[in-house]
Amino acid sequence: KGIVPAGGMITLKVRIDRSTWSDGRSGFFVIHTQAGGKIRIEVPPAVSAGDFWEDYLVFEAADYSAKTDTQAGRFLELPEYGRTGSGMKAFPVDRIFSVGEGPSLHYDFTVPEADEYVVTIYMSPGNPPFTDQKLLYAFSVNEESSFICNAVPDGYKVGDGLDSWQNGVLENIRINQITINCKKGQNCITLQAMSPAFVLRKIVVSRKDSPLAASYLGPVREDV
C-alpha cells in the first residue's frame, strides 16, 4: 500500500510461485488503484531451455540436456565465459578428438511442426591450432550420422585487414549456421568436440522462414 505523488513513478517487483500452476498455464494479477481503477497484468507461462518462444529457442552452452564424457576427454563449464553466459570446453585442452571419440553435449528441444530449421552456433573466437586452418567440431541431429564442421571459413588467415579474423576479435564471437530437418515434437542436437580450441557459448534454433534479427548479443532466453 502507498500513495504515488502526482507525476511520480514507482517500481513494483512481484515474485510468482509457478509451482502452484498446472503445466503450461498462464495467469494474471490485478493492481487496485485508490480511485477505484484496476490494472490487470498478464503473466505468460514460464519458458525454459528447449521451448520455442515465438520463432526461436535459445540454449546457453551450459543448458545441455545431457553430457557424454569418454575415456578420451570430458566437457567442463567455464563460468561467466562469453557475452551472455558461460562456455563449455573439452578437456584435456591439448587433445585432438576423432568423430565418436570425444565428449559431446546434447540439447533436447521441441518444435511445433516438422520443417526446416536453422541452428546458429555461437563459439569463442579461437584460432585454428594448426597450419591447416581448421577449427573442427562434429554435429548431428536426432539419429542422423555426425558430420564435421569447420568453425572458420575456407581460406581463413590471421592478420590485420582480414575480415574473418579481425571481426571475431572485435566482436568476441564466432558464428556458424546449419540448416536441419526437424520432426514435429521432440528433437535433439548433439555437438562433439574435435579441435582443442573449440569453446561453445550458445545455440539458437529458429524457423528457416523467419531469420533472426541482427543484434550484437544474439537472442536471449525469455525466462519470464
CORHUGI-V626418 format. One record per residue. N is the residue number from 1. D_LAST is the distance of its C-alpha to the last C-alpha in Angstrom with 2 decimals. Layout:
BEGIN
<<N/D_LAST> <N/D_LAST>>
END
This chain:
BEGIN
<<1/25.07> <2/26.53> <3/28.05> <4/26.80> <5/29.91> <6/30.81> <7/29.08> <8/26.80> <9/23.06> <10/20.86> <11/17.29> <12/15.60> <13/13.07> <14/11.70> <15/10.85> <16/10.03> <17/11.86> <18/10.58> <19/13.79> <20/15.73> <21/14.29> <22/15.94> <23/14.47> <24/12.48> <25/12.73> <26/10.94> <27/12.09> <28/12.93> <29/14.65> <30/17.73> <31/19.23> <32/23.02> <33/25.12> <34/28.65> <35/30.17> <36/28.94> <37/26.12> <38/22.75> <39/19.38> <40/16.92> <41/13.16> <42/11.37> <43/8.14> <44/7.29> <45/7.45> <46/5.46> <47/6.46> <48/8.90> <49/11.93> <50/14.36> <51/12.37> <52/13.26> <53/10.89> <54/13.60> <55/16.40> <56/15.37> <57/13.69> <58/13.62> <59/15.16> <60/15.92> <61/19.49> <62/18.92> <63/16.45> <64/19.63> <65/20.22> <66/23.80> <67/26.23> <68/29.95> <69/32.31> <70/36.01> <71/39.30> <72/39.19> <73/35.91> <74/32.30> <75/28.95> <76/27.68> <77/24.56> <78/25.21> <79/22.68> <80/21.34> <81/23.46> <82/22.46> <83/20.40> <84/16.76> <85/17.22> <86/20.17> <87/22.94> <88/24.80> <89/28.60> <90/31.47> <91/34.18> <92/37.14> <93/36.47> <94/39.88> <95/39.80> <96/40.08> <97/38.74> <98/40.08> <99/38.08> <100/37.59> <101/38.54> <102/35.56> <103/32.27> <104/29.34> <105/25.56> <106/24.07> <107/20.72> <108/20.11> <109/18.12> <110/18.38> <111/19.45> <112/20.15> <113/23.76> <114/26.53> <115/26.99> <116/27.30> <117/24.26> <118/24.21> <119/23.16> <120/22.75> <121/23.60> <122/23.14> <123/25.80> <124/27.53> <125/30.47> <126/33.14> <127/36.57> <128/38.58> <129/40.50> <130/43.74> <131/45.88> <132/44.92> <133/41.81> <134/39.42> <135/36.05> <136/35.39> <137/32.77> <138/32.83> <139/30.31> <140/30.15> <141/28.10> <142/28.61> <143/32.33> <144/33.65> <145/35.77> <146/34.45> <147/35.57> <148/35.97> <149/34.05> <150/35.25> <151/32.54> <152/35.06> <153/36.97> <154/40.62> <155/42.96> <156/40.49> <157/42.27> <158/41.50> <159/42.93> <160/42.68> <161/42.40> <162/40.88> <163/37.55> <164/36.04> <165/36.66> <166/36.09> <167/32.82> <168/31.38> <169/32.62> <170/31.52> <171/27.98> <172/27.66> <173/26.47> <174/28.12> <175/26.59> <176/27.93> <177/27.09> <178/28.24> <179/28.42> <180/28.08> <181/28.69> <182/26.11> <183/26.85> <184/24.74> <185/22.42> <186/22.11> <187/23.43> <188/23.86> <189/24.43> <190/26.77> <191/27.73> <192/30.84> <193/32.18> <194/35.63> <195/36.46> <196/36.23> <197/34.24> <198/31.28> <199/27.93> <200/24.70> <201/21.63> <202/19.15> <203/19.30> <204/17.91> <205/18.98> <206/19.42> <207/21.65> <208/25.14> <209/25.63> <210/22.54> <211/23.07> <212/20.40> <213/20.64> <214/22.58> <215/20.83> <216/21.84> <217/18.88> <218/17.93> <219/14.56> <220/11.63> <221/9.02> <222/5.69> <223/3.79> <224/0.00>>
END
